[in-house]
């Protein structure tokens, strides 16, 4: 990998090449959208000639049919430039050009004022902004591992988490997972943060669950981190028809889950919750006792409340099912044998507590192999 300063990258060039710059490559770390005040401050800095942080671009020249660069770091800065030059917002109410920062302009030029959009600036100042040089670094001959290392360095040594590393791997599995992560179940129903790809982490596991169920509906796959990484590398390319079929099956199950869980549901408070409840909903036949009733959610809420209360009281001998469920959870939320056994315990309790909800029978849920097997109806 080589990092080469781009000596001729102006605001005008960033605007002219907008369509050739990929601003959301798969390896980019997730980030929030800047507030209006932050965008205004950035344009203020450009107009006043202040130093601004570097923008890092992956050099794709000769390697991509339509894109020249991909943004590695600096997406919000470029987006702000593009938006301001398209008249997307005006300068801040307290904006001013410091006298020491005035460029050499002809007499009579009107200096920028608070509230002005780009088209309202004096033409001379439009040219000043367009000709402003940006501190751009081009990353050449970079591998995914190089990008990961650079991310770590740009973020003060903060390493990529597991979800960010998987996202950087790219491939069709991650494309599917990103589509799944945009489903209303994640956007509206979960209560955990999407910072650093929280939704993507859970969505990737759901894709793996449905992939296995397509071949054998009784499969509870290994959802541990190492298994997910291996799965993504093994299935970098998936036929388009299979991708569509898989995505349709996943969305159908997530739609059913949306009938069970409420907005910002406490039951979906961790990244491990959606995959686990996804497995549960798959066990409920779609044509009988629909999962959308309040009965299922009420049962799940009572089960978790009773389990937490027992943990707090320390009454280990009071309810062996709750005790075993908690011990299994502590042993690993994604270990296939533990996951299958917890699902078995929950289903058994569900049948006894709410007999009106039909749940598929199970045969061997306690195995400890790479895959535990369940009977499931989709």
C-alpha positions, 0 to 999 in steps of 0.5 A: 500500500502507498499513500500519495498526496494529491497535489491538484485536488480542489473543491472544483475537482471534487464537485466535477468528479462527484459521480466518479467518487464512491462515497459508501464503499463496503469497507468504510466505517459507519458514521453519523450524518453531520448536523447543519451546524457542523456542515456550516462550520466546515464551509466557514473553515474553507472560506476563511482558509483554515486548515482542515483534516485530510481526506483519504481516497482509495485510488481505483483508477484502472480497477473499476469501470465507473469509479475513480476513487472510493472514500476511506475517510472524509465522507462527511467533508465531501458530502458537505462540499457537494451539498453547499455548492448545490445550494443545499444550505446557507452560511451560519448566522454568525458567519464572518470572514476574518480580515486577516483571511481576506484573499487578494480580490478586486475592489468592489467584491462583496464578501460572503455574509451570514445565511448566503447559499453558494449561488448568492456569493459574489462570483469572485468568492465562488471562484475562491471556494472552487479553487480551494485546495483540499488535503487529499491522500490517495491510497494506492495498491491497497488490500482489505488488510491494508484498509483495516490497518489504515482505519485503525491508524486514522481512528487513533489506534482504535481497532475495527470491531468484528462487524466492521472487519466482516463488512470490509471483506465485501462479497455477496453475503455482506451485500445481502446483510446490508439489505437485511439491516435496513429492514424495519425490524432493525430500524424501528423495533430494536433497542441497541445502537447501530453504531459501528454496524450493530444492525449489520452484525445481527443481520449477517447472522440471520442471513447465515441462519436462512442459508442453512434453513434453505438446505435443511430447515432443522439447522441451527448454524454456528453463529460464532465470529470465526464461523461467520468470517469463514462463511463470508469468505466461502460465499463471496459470489452467490447466483442472483436468483439465489440471492433474491430467493434468500432475501425474500425468505428473510424479509418474510420472517422479519415481517412476521417478527415485526408483528410481534415486537413493538417499537424500540422493544426492550426484548430486542435490546442486544445484537444477539436477540434478533437472530435468536428470536428469528429462529423461534419465529421460524419454528411457528408455522406461518399458517397457524396461530400467527406469531403476530398476536400479543400472546407471544410477546407477552410470553417472551416478556414474562419469561425474560422477567422471571429469568432476570428476577431469579438471577437477581435473587440467586434462587438457583433451585427454584426453576431449573429451566430458567437456571439452565437457560441462563447458564447456557446464555453465559456459555456463549450466545452463538455457540450452536449447541447452546443456542439450540438447547436454549431454543428447545427450553423456550419452545417447551415453556411456550407450548405449556404456557400458550397452547394456542400458539402452534410450534413445530416439534423438535427432535435433537436440540441438545447436540454439541456439533458444528450444527444442531438440528431442529424441526422447523416450519417456514 
